[in-house]
Amino acid sequence: MTTATAVQIPLAAHVRLIRAAADLVEQAGLAGLAVWPEPDEIVIQVPEHAGDTPSRAAAVARLAALVGGQPEPDPCPGNTRGWINARGQFAGHPVHIFTPVREAAS
């Protein structure tokens, strides 16, 4: 195997992951998502500018349904009240979907 062939195998796998991520977003029919391919996982954030907490939670649920996952709260500390996360698989790739939940104004 030449060096060029060794480099092409990971690149081809990464390209398949990117295409799967694009297919998932297209099937969900949601705009404004932050999507990035990790080396072995599709990561999708429903950012705060995508809507209020209920609409972002609905977007996570819609994506979760496509990947066979279930949205779950994650109350980790920080400048948010927590996160809504979902994990699943799409086209053979692990998927992590999340959105922040902001502190309510007092």
N, CA, C and O atoms as a GROMACS GRO file, in nm:
protein
  424
    1MET      N    1   0.084  -0.117   0.000
    1MET     CA    2   0.000   0.000   0.000
    1MET      C    3   0.089   0.123   0.000
    1MET      O    4   0.185   0.131   0.077
    2THR      N    5   0.058   0.218  -0.084
    2THR     CA    6   0.137   0.341  -0.090
    2THR      C    7   0.084   0.441   0.012
    2THR      O    8  -0.025   0.424   0.066
    3THR      N    9   0.163   0.543   0.037
    3THR     CA   10   0.122   0.647   0.131
    3THR      C   11  -0.005   0.716   0.082
    3THR      O   12  -0.093   0.746   0.163
    4ALA      N   13  -0.016   0.741  -0.046
    4ALA     CA   14  -0.136   0.805  -0.100
    4ALA      C   15  -0.260   0.721  -0.073
    4ALA      O   16  -0.365   0.776  -0.039
    5THR      N   17  -0.250   0.590  -0.086
    5THR     CA   18  -0.364   0.503  -0.060
    5THR      C   19  -0.402   0.505   0.088
    5THR      O   20  -0.520   0.508   0.122
    6ALA      N   21  -0.302   0.505   0.175
    6ALA     CA   22  -0.329   0.508   0.318
    6ALA      C   23  -0.402   0.637   0.357
    6ALA      O   24  -0.488   0.634   0.445
    7VAL      N   25  -0.369   0.748   0.295
    7VAL     CA   26  -0.435   0.876   0.324
    7VAL      C   27  -0.577   0.877   0.268
    7VAL      O   28  -0.667   0.934   0.330
    8GLN      N   29  -0.601   0.816   0.154
    8GLN     CA   30  -0.731   0.818   0.090
    8GLN      C   31  -0.836   0.741   0.169
    8GLN      O   32  -0.953   0.777   0.166
    9ILE      N   33  -0.798   0.636   0.239
    9ILE     CA   34  -0.896   0.557   0.313
    9ILE      C   35  -0.961   0.640   0.422
    9ILE      O   36  -1.084   0.644   0.427
   10PRO      N   37  -0.886   0.708   0.511
   10PRO     CA   38  -0.952   0.793   0.611
   10PRO      C   39  -1.029   0.909   0.547
   10PRO      O   40  -1.136   0.946   0.595
   11LEU      N   41  -0.976   0.966   0.439
   11LEU     CA   42  -1.045   1.076   0.372
   11LEU      C   43  -1.179   1.028   0.317
   11LEU      O   44  -1.279   1.098   0.330
   12ALA      N   45  -1.182   0.912   0.256
   12ALA     CA   46  -1.306   0.859   0.201
   12ALA      C   47  -1.408   0.835   0.311
   12ALA      O   48  -1.527   0.863   0.293
   13ALA      N   49  -1.364   0.783   0.425
   13ALA     CA   50  -1.455   0.761   0.537
   13ALA      C   51  -1.508   0.893   0.590
   13ALA      O   52  -1.626   0.903   0.624
   14HIS      N   53  -1.423   0.994   0.596
   14HIS     CA   54  -1.464   1.126   0.645
   14HIS      C   55  -1.565   1.190   0.548
   14HIS      O   56  -1.661   1.253   0.592
   15VAL      N   57  -1.542   1.173   0.421
   15VAL     CA   58  -1.637   1.226   0.321
   15VAL      C   59  -1.772   1.156   0.334
   15VAL      O   60  -1.875   1.222   0.323
   16ARG      N   61  -1.774   1.026   0.357
   16ARG     CA   62  -1.901   0.954   0.378
   16ARG      C   63  -1.973   1.007   0.501
   16ARG      O   64  -2.096   1.020   0.500
   17LEU      N   65  -1.899   1.038   0.607
   17LEU     CA   66  -1.958   1.094   0.728
   17LEU      C   67  -2.020   1.230   0.698
   17LEU      O   68  -2.130   1.259   0.745
   18ILE      N   69  -1.950   1.314   0.623
   18ILE     CA   70  -2.002   1.447   0.587
   18ILE      C   71  -2.128   1.433   0.502
   18ILE      O   72  -2.225   1.507   0.523
   19ARG      N   73  -2.128   1.342   0.409
   19ARG     CA   74  -2.248   1.322   0.326
   19ARG      C   75  -2.366   1.271   0.408
   19ARG      O   76  -2.480   1.313   0.387
   20ALA      N   77  -2.338   1.182   0.503
   20ALA     CA   78  -2.444   1.133   0.591
   20ALA      C   79  -2.500   1.248   0.675
   20ALA      O   80  -2.621   1.257   0.694
   21ALA      N   81  -2.413   1.335   0.724
   21ALA     CA   82  -2.458   1.451   0.802
   21ALA      C   83  -2.548   1.540   0.718
   21ALA      O   84  -2.652   1.587   0.766
   22ALA      N   85  -2.510   1.563   0.594
   22ALA     CA   86  -2.593   1.645   0.504
   22ALA      C   87  -2.727   1.578   0.478
   22ALA      O   88  -2.830   1.646   0.478
   23ASP      N   89  -2.728   1.448   0.457
   23ASP     CA   90  -2.853   1.374   0.436
   23ASP      C   91  -2.944   1.384   0.559
   23ASP      O   92  -3.065   1.400   0.546
   24LEU      N   93  -2.886   1.373   0.678
   24LEU     CA   94  -2.964   1.382   0.801
   24LEU      C   95  -3.029   1.519   0.815
   24LEU      O   96  -3.148   1.528   0.846
   25VAL      N   97  -2.953   1.624   0.793
   25VAL     CA   98  -3.007   1.760   0.802
   25VAL      C   99  -3.117   1.780   0.698
   25VAL      O  100  -3.220   1.841   0.727
   26GLU      N  101  -3.095   1.730   0.577
   26GLU     CA  102  -3.196   1.743   0.472
   26GLU      C  103  -3.324   1.668   0.509
   26GLU      O  104  -3.433   1.721   0.490
   27GLN      N  105  -3.312   1.547   0.561
   27GLN     CA  106  -3.431   1.472   0.601
   27GLN      C  107  -3.505   1.539   0.715
   27GLN      O  108  -3.628   1.534   0.721
   28ALA      N  109  -3.431   1.603   0.806
   28ALA     CA  110  -3.494   1.672   0.918
   28ALA      C  111  -3.568   1.797   0.871
   28ALA      O  112  -3.666   1.838   0.933
   29GLY      N  113  -3.521   1.858   0.763
   29GLY     CA  114  -3.584   1.978   0.711
   29GLY      C  115  -3.566   2.099   0.802
   29GLY      O  116  -3.653   2.187   0.807
   30LEU      N  117  -3.455   2.104   0.873
   30LEU     CA  118  -3.428   2.213   0.967
   30LEU      C  119  -3.312   2.298   0.919
   30LEU      O  120  -3.206   2.246   0.884
   31ALA      N  121  -3.332   2.429   0.916
   31ALA     CA  122  -3.225   2.521   0.878
   31ALA      C  123  -3.160   2.579   1.003
   31ALA      O  124  -3.218   2.574   1.112
   32GLY      N  125  -3.042   2.635   0.987
   32GLY     CA  126  -2.976   2.706   1.095
   32GLY      C  127  -2.903   2.620   1.196
   32GLY      O  128  -2.864   2.669   1.302
   33LEU      N  129  -2.883   2.493   1.165
   33LEU     CA  130  -2.814   2.404   1.257
   33LEU      C  131  -2.663   2.421   1.244
   33LEU      O  132  -2.612   2.454   1.137
   34ALA      N  133  -2.591   2.398   1.353
   34ALA     CA  134  -2.445   2.392   1.348
   34ALA      C  135  -2.409   2.244   1.338
   34ALA      O  136  -2.438   2.166   1.429
   35VAL      N  137  -2.346   2.207   1.229
   35VAL     CA  138  -2.316   2.066   1.202
   35VAL      C  139  -2.167   2.052   1.177
   35VAL      O  140  -2.109   2.127   1.098
   36TRP      N  141  -2.105   1.957   1.245
   36TRP     CA  142  -1.966   1.930   1.215
   36TRP      C  143  -1.938   1.781   1.228
   36TRP      O  144  -1.991   1.713   1.316
   37PRO      N  145  -1.854   1.732   1.139
   37PRO     CA  146  -1.816   1.592   1.143
   37PRO      C  147  -1.690   1.573   1.227
   37PRO      O  148  -1.583   1.622   1.191
   38GLU      N  149  -1.703   1.504   1.336
   38GLU     CA  150  -1.586   1.462   1.413
   38GLU      C  151  -1.526   1.343   1.337
   38GLU      O  152  -1.588   1.294   1.243
   39PRO      N  153  -1.408   1.297   1.375
   39PRO     CA  154  -1.350   1.184   1.302
   39PRO      C  155  -1.440   1.060   1.299
   39PRO      O  156  -1.435   0.984   1.202
   40ASP      N  157  -1.522   1.039   1.403
   40ASP     CA  158  -1.605   0.919   1.405
   40ASP      C  159  -1.747   0.947   1.452
   40ASP      O  160  -1.815   0.855   1.497
   41GLU      N  161  -1.793   1.070   1.441
   41GLU     CA  162  -1.926   1.103   1.491
   41GLU      C  163  -1.978   1.229   1.422
   41GLU      O  164  -1.902   1.321   1.392
   42ILE      N  165  -2.108   1.231   1.396
   42ILE     CA  166  -2.174   1.352   1.346
   42ILE      C  167  -2.224   1.428   1.469
   42ILE      O  168  -2.293   1.371   1.554
   43VAL      N  169  -2.190   1.556   1.478
   43VAL     CA  170  -2.233   1.639   1.590
   43VAL      C  171  -2.321   1.750   1.534
   43VAL      O  172  -2.283   1.820   1.440
   44ILE      N  173  -2.440   1.766   1.595
   44ILE     CA  174  -2.534   1.869   1.550
   44ILE      C  175  -2.580   1.949   1.670
   44ILE      O  176  -2.633   1.894   1.766
   45GLN      N  177  -2.559   2.081   1.664
   45GLN     CA  178  -2.610   2.170   1.768
   45GLN      C  179  -2.728   2.248   1.711
   45GLN      O  180  -2.722   2.300   1.599
   46VAL      N  181  -2.834   2.254   1.789
   46VAL     CA  182  -2.945   2.344   1.757
   46VAL      C  183  -2.913   2.470   1.836
   46VAL      O  184  -2.940   2.476   1.956
   47PRO      N  185  -2.857   2.574   1.770
   47PRO     CA  186  -2.809   2.691   1.842
   47PRO      C  187  -2.923   2.779   1.893
   47PRO      O  188  -3.037   2.770   1.848
   48GLU      N  189  -2.888   2.864   1.988
   48GLU     CA  190  -2.989   2.950   2.049
   48GLU      C  191  -3.059   3.041   1.948
   48GLU      O  192  -3.176   3.073   1.965
   49HIS      N  193  -2.990   3.083   1.845
   49HIS     CA  194  -3.054   3.170   1.745
   49HIS      C  195  -3.159   3.095   1.662
   49HIS      O  196  -3.231   3.157   1.584
   50ALA      N  197  -3.169   2.964   1.679
   50ALA     CA  198  -3.267   2.884   1.605
   50ALA      C  199  -3.407   2.891   1.665
   50ALA      O  200  -3.501   2.836   1.609
   51GLY      N  201  -3.422   2.958   1.780
   51GLY     CA  202  -3.556   2.972   1.838
   51GLY      C  203  -3.552   2.966   1.989
   51GLY      O  204  -3.446   2.957   2.051
   52ASP      N  205  -3.671   2.972   2.047
   52ASP     CA  206  -3.681   2.963   2.192
   52ASP      C  207  -3.660   2.818   2.237
   52ASP      O  208  -3.650   2.728   2.154
   53THR      N  209  -3.654   2.799   2.367
   53THR     CA  210  -3.624   2.665   2.419
   53THR      C  211  -3.722   2.559   2.371
   53THR      O  212  -3.678   2.452   2.329
   54PRO      N  213  -3.854   2.582   2.374
   54PRO     CA  214  -3.946   2.478   2.326
   54PRO      C  215  -3.926   2.443   2.178
   54PRO      O  216  -3.934   2.326   2.141
   55SER      N  217  -3.899   2.543   2.094
   55SER     CA  218  -3.881   2.512   1.952
   55SER      C  219  -3.748   2.440   1.927
   55SER      O  220  -3.739   2.355   1.839
   56ARG      N  221  -3.644   2.475   2.005
   56ARG     CA  222  -3.517   2.404   1.992
   56ARG      C  223  -3.529   2.261   2.044
   56ARG      O  224  -3.472   2.169   1.987
   57ALA      N  225  -3.603   2.244   2.153
   57ALA     CA  226  -3.626   2.108   2.205
   57ALA      C  227  -3.700   2.023   2.102
   57ALA      O  228  -3.672   1.904   2.086
   58ALA      N  229  -3.795   2.085   2.032
   58ALA     CA  230  -3.868   2.014   1.927
   58ALA      C  231  -3.774   1.976   1.812
   58ALA      O  232  -3.788   1.868   1.754
   59ALA      N  233  -3.681   2.063   1.780
   59ALA     CA  234  -3.584   2.032   1.674
   59ALA      C  235  -3.495   1.915   1.716
   59ALA      O  236  -3.466   1.827   1.635
   60VAL      N  237  -3.451   1.914   1.842
   60VAL     CA  238  -3.371   1.802   1.891
   60VAL      C  239  -3.453   1.674   1.883
   60VAL      O  240  -3.403   1.569   1.842
   61ALA      N  241  -3.580   1.682   1.922
   61ALA     CA  242  -3.667   1.563   1.918
   61ALA      C  243  -3.685   1.514   1.774
   61ALA      O  244  -3.686   1.394   1.750
   62ARG      N  245  -3.700   1.606   1.680
   62ARG     CA  246  -3.717   1.567   1.539
   62ARG      C  247  -3.592   1.494   1.489
   62ARG      O  248  -3.602   1.390   1.425
   63LEU      N  249  -3.476   1.551   1.518
   63LEU     CA  250  -3.351   1.487   1.478
   63LEU      C  251  -3.332   1.353   1.550
   63LEU      O  252  -3.288   1.255   1.490
   64ALA      N  253  -3.365   1.351   1.679
   64ALA     CA  254  -3.351   1.227   1.757
   64ALA      C  255  -3.435   1.115   1.698
   64ALA      O  256  -3.392   1.000   1.693
   65ALA      N  257  -3.555   1.148   1.653
   65ALA     CA  258  -3.641   1.046   1.591
   65ALA      C  259  -3.575   0.987   1.467
   65ALA      O  260  -3.590   0.868   1.440
   66LEU      N  261  -3.504   1.069   1.392
   66LEU     CA  262  -3.438   1.020   1.271
   66LEU      C  263  -3.317   0.931   1.300
   66LEU      O  264  -3.278   0.849   1.217
   67VAL      N  265  -3.258   0.946   1.418
   67VAL     CA  266  -3.139   0.867   1.452
   67VAL      C  267  -3.170   0.757   1.552
   67VAL      O  268  -3.079   0.688   1.599
   68GLY      N  269  -3.298   0.740   1.586
   68GLY     CA  270  -3.336   0.636   1.680
   68GLY      C  271  -3.301   0.669   1.823
   68GLY      O  272  -3.281   0.579   1.905
   69GLY      N  273  -3.293   0.797   1.855
   69GLY     CA  274  -3.258   0.840   1.990
   69GLY      C  275  -3.376   0.902   2.061
   69GLY      O  276  -3.486   0.913   2.008
   70GLN      N  277  -3.349   0.944   2.183
   70GLN     CA  278  -3.451   1.006   2.267
   70GLN      C  279  -3.388   1.129   2.333
   70GLN      O  280  -3.282   1.118   2.394
   71PRO      N  281  -3.452   1.246   2.323
   71PRO     CA  282  -3.396   1.364   2.390
   71PRO      C  283  -3.398   1.345   2.542
   71PRO      O  284  -3.494   1.293   2.598
   72GLU      N  285  -3.291   1.389   2.605
   72GLU     CA  286  -3.281   1.378   2.751
   72GLU      C  287  -3.217   1.505   2.805
   72GLU      O  288  -3.126   1.559   2.743
   73PRO      N  289  -3.264   1.553   2.920
   73PRO     CA  290  -3.200   1.670   2.980
   73PRO      C  291  -3.065   1.633   3.040
   73PRO      O  292  -3.045   1.521   3.087
   74ASP      N  293  -2.975   1.727   3.037
   74ASP     CA  294  -2.843   1.711   3.098
   74ASP      C  295  -2.816   1.841   3.174
   74ASP      O  296  -2.779   1.941   3.114
   75PRO      N  297  -2.835   1.840   3.306
   75PRO     CA  298  -2.826   1.963   3.384
   75PRO      C  299  -2.683   2.002   3.423
   75PRO      O  300  -2.659   2.041   3.537
   76CYS      N  301  -2.590   1.993   3.330
   76CYS     CA  302  -2.452   2.029   3.366
   76CYS      C  303  -2.444   2.178   3.396
   76CYS      O  304  -2.517   2.258   3.337
   77PRO      N  305  -2.355   2.216   3.488
   77PRO     CA  306  -2.344   2.357   3.527
   77PRO      C  307  -2.277   2.442   3.419
   77PRO      O  308  -2.220   2.390   3.323
   78GLY      N  309  -2.284   2.571   3.438
   78GLY     CA  310  -2.221   2.664   3.345
   78GLY      C  311  -2.312   2.784   3.324
   78GLY      O  312  -2.397   2.814   3.408
   79ASN      N  313  -2.295   2.851   3.211
   79ASN     CA  314  -2.379   2.968   3.185
   79ASN      C  315  -2.515   2.930   3.128
   79ASN      O  316  -2.592   3.016   3.086
   80THR      N  317  -2.544   2.802   3.127
   80THR     CA  318  -2.677   2.755   3.089
   80THR      C  319  -2.737   2.684   3.209
   80THR      O  320  -2.668   2.653   3.306
   81ARG      N  321  -2.864   2.658   3.201
   81ARG     CA  322  -2.930   2.578   3.304
   81ARG      C  323  -2.905   2.430   3.275
   81ARG      O  324  -2.932   2.344   3.359
   82GLY      N  325  -2.854   2.402   3.158
   82GLY     CA  326  -2.826   2.266   3.118
   82GLY      C  327  -2.836   2.250   2.967
   82GLY      O  328  -2.827   2.347   2.892
   83TRP      N  329  -2.854   2.128   2.926
   83TRP     CA  330  -2.857   2.094   2.784
   83TRP      C  331  -2.968   1.994   2.760
   83TRP      O  332  -3.011   1.923   2.851
   84ILE      N  333  -3.013   1.987   2.638
   84ILE     CA  334  -3.098   1.878   2.593
   84ILE      C  335  -3.012   1.802   2.492
   84ILE      O  336  -2.966   1.858   2.393
   85ASN      N  337  -2.990   1.674   2.518
   85ASN     CA  338  -2.904   1.590   2.436
   85ASN      C  339  -2.983   1.473   2.378
   85ASN      O  340  -3.082   1.428   2.436
   86ALA      N  341  -2.937   1.426   2.266
   86ALA     CA  342  -2.988   1.301   2.209
   86ALA      C  343  -2.872   1.234   2.136
   86ALA      O  344  -2.786   1.301   2.080
   87ARG      N  345  -2.870   1.104   2.139
   87ARG     CA  346  -2.768   1.026   2.068
   87ARG      C  347  -2.837   0.915   1.990
   87ARG      O  348  -2.942   0.865   2.030
   88GLY      N  349  -2.776   0.879   1.880
   88GLY     CA  350  -2.829   0.771   1.799
   88GLY      C  351  -2.733   0.738   1.687
   88GLY      O  352  -2.614   0.766   1.695
   89GLN      N  353  -2.786   0.678   1.582
   89GLN     CA  354  -2.706   0.638   1.465
   89GLN      C  355  -2.779   0.681   1.339
   89GLN      O  356  -2.902   0.679   1.333
   90PHE      N  357  -2.701   0.721   1.239
   90PHE     CA  358  -2.757   0.753   1.108
   90PHE      C  359  -2.660   0.706   1.002
   90PHE      O  360  -2.542   0.741   1.006
   91ALA      N  361  -2.707   0.627   0.910
   91ALA     CA  362  -2.625   0.573   0.801
   91ALA      C  363  -2.498   0.506   0.855
   91ALA      O  364  -2.392   0.514   0.794
   92GLY      N  365  -2.511   0.441   0.972
   92GLY     CA  366  -2.399   0.370   1.030
   92GLY      C  367  -2.303   0.457   1.110
   92GLY      O  368  -2.198   0.409   1.154
   93HIS      N  369  -2.337   0.583   1.129
   93HIS     CA  370  -2.249   0.675   1.202
   93HIS      C  371  -2.315   0.717   1.334
   93HIS      O  372  -2.435   0.745   1.336
   94PRO      N  373  -2.239   0.722   1.443
   94PRO     CA  374  -2.294   0.776   1.567
   94PRO      C  375  -2.326   0.924   1.550
   94PRO      O  376  -2.257   0.997   1.479
   95VAL      N  377  -2.433   0.968   1.617
   95VAL     CA  378  -2.477   1.107   1.608
   95VAL      C  379  -2.501   1.159   1.748
   95VAL      O  380  -2.560   1.091   1.832
   96HIS      N  381  -2.455   1.282   1.773
   96HIS     CA  382  -2.482   1.352   1.899
   96HIS      C  383  -2.550   1.484   1.863
   96HIS      O  384  -2.497   1.564   1.786
   97ILE      N  385  -2.668   1.505   1.920
   97ILE     CA  386  -2.749   1.625   1.895
   97ILE      C  387  -2.768   1.695   2.028
   97ILE      O  388  -2.790   1.630   2.130
   98PHE      N  389  -2.758   1.828   2.030
   98PHE     CA  390  -2.777   1.899   2.156
   98PHE      C  391  -2.819   2.043   2.134
   98PHE      O  392  -2.800   2.100   2.027
   99THR      N  393  -2.876   2.101   2.239
   99THR     CA  394  -2.909   2.243   2.243
   99THR      C  395  -2.895   2.291   2.386
   99THR      O  396  -2.924   2.216   2.480
  100PRO      N  397  -2.852   2.416   2.407
  100PRO     CA  398  -2.843   2.468   2.543
  100PRO      C  399  -2.978   2.514   2.594
  100PRO      O  400  -3.066   2.553   2.517
  101VAL      N  401  -2.992   2.509   2.725
  101VAL     CA  402  -3.112   2.562   2.790
  101VAL      C  403  -3.063   2.674   2.881
  101VAL      O  404  -2.991   2.648   2.977
  102ARG      N  405  -3.102   2.796   2.851
  102ARG     CA  406  -3.055   2.914   2.926
  102ARG      C  407  -3.131   2.929   3.057
  102ARG      O  408  -3.244   2.883   3.072
  103GLU      N  409  -3.066   2.995   3.149
  103GLU     CA  410  -3.131   3.032   3.276
  103GLU      C  411  -3.248   3.124   3.244
  103GLU      O  412  -3.237   3.211   3.158
  104ALA      N  413  -3.357   3.104   3.312
  104ALA     CA  414  -3.471   3.195   3.297
  104ALA      C  415  -3.436   3.328   3.361
  104ALA      O  416  -3.370   3.333   3.465
  105ALA      N  417  -3.482   3.436   3.298
  105ALA     CA  418  -3.458   3.570   3.355
  105ALA      C  419  -3.535   3.586   3.484
  105ALA      O  420  -3.651   3.545   3.492
  106SER      N  421  -3.472   3.643   3.583
  106SER     CA  422  -3.537   3.660   3.713
  106SER      C  423  -3.609   3.791   3.720
  106SER      O  424  -3.670   3.823   3.823
   0.00000   0.00000   0.00000
